[in-house]
Amino acid sequence: MHPASRLLILFALSALAASSTRAAAQSSLPSSRAITPSVFAGVTGVSTGLDSGTNLSMTAGVDVDFFPKSSFHPAIEYRGTYALAKGDVDSLKNNLAGVRISRFYGRFHPYADLLAGRGETTYANGGYQVPGRLIFYTKSSSNVFSFGGGTDVFTAGHLALKVDFQMQRYSSPVTASGHVYSQTAVVGLVYAFHIGNSVL
């Protein structure tokens, strides 16, 4: 199955599960809630950090916020990104997990996150040359570290608009430094749910 299809299925199934769980637990007391799950998906613009490489990608993921009644909400997050339009230099995909901290200001839900995981770079045009050597790579894998943030803007009940930015470091065999630093910008939708109550 195409990786982008898997991300769409993950988002759809998570949203359906959220709706089912919320409907089955309408009698739950708000004070009894300790976590607030949400799912998200969006279109992602990627500057790959190698030459002038760019991708048009899809990102989808899951967040689980803890202590939703507190001023600051710690959370764990998983997200995956897959390139749909891979560009002329290289294309990136990754699976990341980590921590997020956020706070509500009315309908605005700004956050910062720190993520890590594994990523894969595929090089276009038959491969990319190692500087100063007659060696070409067509694909490489590495650890990925990501730092960024964004905001979710709740517009209608459980739905929010997401705007997200990340700076990501990949190890790379085709650069003199051994690393590339990519930048991503996501615009998408969030489905958040409380058991028994709406978000706002």
ZAKOLDO-121503 format. One record per residue (C-alpha): residue number from 1; chain; z, y, x. Coordinates in steps of 0.5 Angstrom, whole numbers. Layout:
N
+-----+----+-------+-------+-------+
|   i | ch |    c3 |    c2 |    c1 |
+-----+----+-------+-------+-------+
| NUM |  A |     Z |     Y |     X |
...
+-----+----+-------+-------+-------+
END
This chain:
200
+-----+----+-------+-------+-------+
|   i | ch |    c3 |    c2 |    c1 |
+-----+----+-------+-------+-------+
|   1 |  A |     0 |     0 |     0 |
|   2 |  A |    -2 |     7 |     2 |
|   3 |  A |     5 |    10 |     5 |
|   4 |  A |     4 |    17 |     1 |
|   5 |  A |     3 |    12 |    -5 |
|   6 |  A |    10 |     9 |    -3 |
|   7 |  A |    13 |    16 |    -3 |
|   8 |  A |    11 |    18 |   -10 |
|   9 |  A |    13 |    11 |   -13 |
|  10 |  A |    20 |    13 |    -9 |
|  11 |  A |    20 |    19 |   -12 |
|  12 |  A |    18 |    17 |   -19 |
|  13 |  A |    23 |    11 |   -19 |
|  14 |  A |    29 |    15 |   -17 |
|  15 |  A |    28 |    20 |   -22 |
|  16 |  A |    27 |    15 |   -28 |
|  17 |  A |    34 |    12 |   -25 |
|  18 |  A |    37 |    18 |   -25 |
|  19 |  A |    35 |    20 |   -32 |
|  20 |  A |    37 |    13 |   -35 |
|  21 |  A |    44 |    13 |   -31 |
|  22 |  A |    45 |    20 |   -34 |
|  23 |  A |    43 |    18 |   -41 |
|  24 |  A |    48 |    12 |   -40 |
|  25 |  A |    54 |    16 |   -38 |
|  26 |  A |    54 |    22 |   -43 |
|  27 |  A |    62 |    21 |   -44 |
|  28 |  A |    63 |    21 |   -37 |
|  29 |  A |    68 |    27 |   -35 |
|  30 |  A |    66 |    33 |   -30 |
|  31 |  A |    72 |    32 |   -26 |
|  32 |  A |    71 |    25 |   -25 |
|  33 |  A |    64 |    26 |   -21 |
|  34 |  A |    65 |    26 |   -14 |
|  35 |  A |    57 |    26 |   -12 |
|  36 |  A |    51 |    29 |   -14 |
|  37 |  A |    44 |    25 |   -13 |
|  38 |  A |    38 |    29 |   -13 |
|  39 |  A |    30 |    27 |   -11 |
|  40 |  A |    25 |    31 |    -8 |
|  41 |  A |    17 |    31 |    -7 |
|  42 |  A |    13 |    36 |    -4 |
|  43 |  A |     6 |    39 |     0 |
|  44 |  A |     8 |    40 |     7 |
|  45 |  A |     4 |    44 |    12 |
|  46 |  A |     5 |    42 |    19 |
|  47 |  A |     4 |    45 |    26 |
|  48 |  A |     4 |    39 |    30 |
|  49 |  A |     6 |    43 |    37 |
|  50 |  A |     0 |    40 |    41 |
|  51 |  A |    -6 |    44 |    42 |
|  52 |  A |    -7 |    47 |    35 |
|  53 |  A |    -6 |    41 |    31 |
|  54 |  A |    -5 |    42 |    24 |
|  55 |  A |    -4 |    37 |    18 |
|  56 |  A |    -3 |    37 |    11 |
|  57 |  A |     2 |    32 |     9 |
|  58 |  A |     7 |    30 |     3 |
|  59 |  A |    14 |    29 |     4 |
|  60 |  A |    19 |    26 |    -1 |
|  61 |  A |    26 |    24 |     0 |
|  62 |  A |    33 |    23 |    -3 |
|  63 |  A |    40 |    27 |    -2 |
|  64 |  A |    47 |    25 |    -4 |
|  65 |  A |    51 |    31 |    -5 |
|  66 |  A |    59 |    30 |    -4 |
|  67 |  A |    65 |    34 |    -7 |
|  68 |  A |    60 |    38 |   -12 |
|  69 |  A |    66 |    42 |   -14 |
|  70 |  A |    67 |    45 |    -7 |
|  71 |  A |    65 |    52 |    -4 |
|  72 |  A |    60 |    48 |     1 |
|  73 |  A |    57 |    41 |    -1 |
|  74 |  A |    56 |    36 |     5 |
|  75 |  A |    51 |    31 |     4 |
|  76 |  A |    47 |    26 |     7 |
|  77 |  A |    39 |    26 |     6 |
|  78 |  A |    33 |    21 |     7 |
|  79 |  A |    26 |    24 |     8 |
|  80 |  A |    19 |    21 |    10 |
|  81 |  A |    13 |    25 |    11 |
|  82 |  A |     6 |    22 |    12 |
|  83 |  A |     0 |    26 |    14 |
|  84 |  A |    -6 |    26 |     8 |
|  85 |  A |   -11 |    31 |    12 |
|  86 |  A |   -10 |    29 |    19 |
|  87 |  A |   -13 |    35 |    23 |
|  88 |  A |   -18 |    35 |    29 |
|  89 |  A |   -12 |    34 |    34 |
|  90 |  A |    -7 |    29 |    32 |
|  91 |  A |    -3 |    27 |    26 |
|  92 |  A |     5 |    26 |    25 |
|  93 |  A |     9 |    21 |    20 |
|  94 |  A |    16 |    20 |    21 |
|  95 |  A |    22 |    17 |    17 |
|  96 |  A |    29 |    21 |    18 |
|  97 |  A |    36 |    21 |    16 |
|  98 |  A |    42 |    26 |    17 |
|  99 |  A |    47 |    31 |    14 |
| 100 |  A |    46 |    37 |    10 |
| 101 |  A |    51 |    43 |     8 |
| 102 |  A |    49 |    47 |     2 |
| 103 |  A |    52 |    52 |    -3 |
| 104 |  A |    50 |    55 |   -10 |
| 105 |  A |    49 |    62 |   -11 |
| 106 |  A |    47 |    62 |   -18 |
| 107 |  A |    41 |    59 |   -19 |
| 108 |  A |    40 |    59 |   -11 |
| 109 |  A |    42 |    53 |    -7 |
| 110 |  A |    41 |    54 |     0 |
| 111 |  A |    42 |    49 |     5 |
| 112 |  A |    42 |    47 |    13 |
| 113 |  A |    40 |    40 |    15 |
| 114 |  A |    40 |    36 |    22 |
| 115 |  A |    36 |    30 |    22 |
| 116 |  A |    34 |    24 |    26 |
| 117 |  A |    30 |    18 |    26 |
| 118 |  A |    23 |    15 |    28 |
| 119 |  A |    16 |    18 |    28 |
| 120 |  A |     9 |    16 |    30 |
| 121 |  A |     3 |    21 |    33 |
| 122 |  A |    -4 |    18 |    32 |
| 123 |  A |    -9 |    22 |    36 |
| 124 |  A |   -16 |    24 |    34 |
| 125 |  A |   -23 |    23 |    37 |
| 126 |  A |   -21 |    17 |    40 |
| 127 |  A |   -15 |    19 |    44 |
| 128 |  A |   -11 |    24 |    48 |
| 129 |  A |   -11 |    25 |    55 |
| 130 |  A |    -5 |    24 |    60 |
| 131 |  A |    -5 |    31 |    64 |
| 132 |  A |    -8 |    29 |    71 |
| 133 |  A |    -9 |    22 |    69 |
| 134 |  A |   -15 |    18 |    67 |
| 135 |  A |   -11 |    15 |    61 |
| 136 |  A |   -12 |    16 |    54 |
| 137 |  A |    -7 |    15 |    48 |
| 138 |  A |    -9 |    13 |    41 |
| 139 |  A |    -2 |    13 |    38 |
| 140 |  A |     5 |    14 |    41 |
| 141 |  A |    12 |    13 |    37 |
| 142 |  A |    18 |    16 |    39 |
| 143 |  A |    25 |    18 |    37 |
| 144 |  A |    25 |    25 |    32 |
| 145 |  A |    30 |    30 |    32 |
| 146 |  A |    30 |    35 |    26 |
| 147 |  A |    33 |    42 |    25 |
| 148 |  A |    32 |    46 |    19 |
| 149 |  A |    34 |    49 |    12 |
| 150 |  A |    31 |    52 |     6 |
| 151 |  A |    33 |    53 |    -1 |
| 152 |  A |    32 |    50 |    -8 |
| 153 |  A |    31 |    55 |   -14 |
| 154 |  A |    33 |    52 |   -21 |
| 155 |  A |    29 |    54 |   -26 |
| 156 |  A |    30 |    49 |   -32 |
| 157 |  A |    36 |    44 |   -33 |
| 158 |  A |    35 |    39 |   -27 |
| 159 |  A |    29 |    41 |   -24 |
| 160 |  A |    28 |    46 |   -18 |
| 161 |  A |    23 |    49 |   -14 |
| 162 |  A |    24 |    47 |    -6 |
| 163 |  A |    22 |    51 |     0 |
| 164 |  A |    24 |    48 |     6 |
| 165 |  A |    23 |    49 |    14 |
| 166 |  A |    24 |    44 |    19 |
| 167 |  A |    23 |    45 |    27 |
| 168 |  A |    22 |    37 |    30 |
| 169 |  A |    22 |    35 |    37 |
| 170 |  A |    18 |    29 |    39 |
| 171 |  A |    18 |    25 |    45 |
| 172 |  A |    10 |    25 |    48 |
| 173 |  A |     7 |    21 |    53 |
| 174 |  A |     1 |    26 |    53 |
| 175 |  A |     5 |    33 |    55 |
| 176 |  A |     7 |    35 |    62 |
| 177 |  A |    14 |    36 |    59 |
| 178 |  A |    14 |    30 |    55 |
| 179 |  A |    16 |    33 |    49 |
| 180 |  A |    12 |    37 |    43 |
| 181 |  A |    16 |    41 |    38 |
| 182 |  A |    13 |    41 |    31 |
| 183 |  A |    14 |    46 |    25 |
| 184 |  A |    14 |    44 |    18 |
| 185 |  A |    14 |    48 |    11 |
| 186 |  A |    15 |    44 |     5 |
| 187 |  A |    14 |    47 |    -2 |
| 188 |  A |    16 |    42 |    -8 |
| 189 |  A |    20 |    40 |   -14 |
| 190 |  A |    27 |    37 |   -14 |
| 191 |  A |    30 |    33 |   -19 |
| 192 |  A |    38 |    33 |   -19 |
| 193 |  A |    43 |    30 |   -24 |
| 194 |  A |    50 |    30 |   -26 |
| 195 |  A |    53 |    24 |   -30 |
| 196 |  A |    54 |    27 |   -37 |
| 197 |  A |    52 |    35 |   -35 |
| 198 |  A |    47 |    39 |   -33 |
| 199 |  A |    46 |    42 |   -26 |
| 200 |  A |    47 |    49 |   -29 |
+-----+----+-------+-------+-------+
END
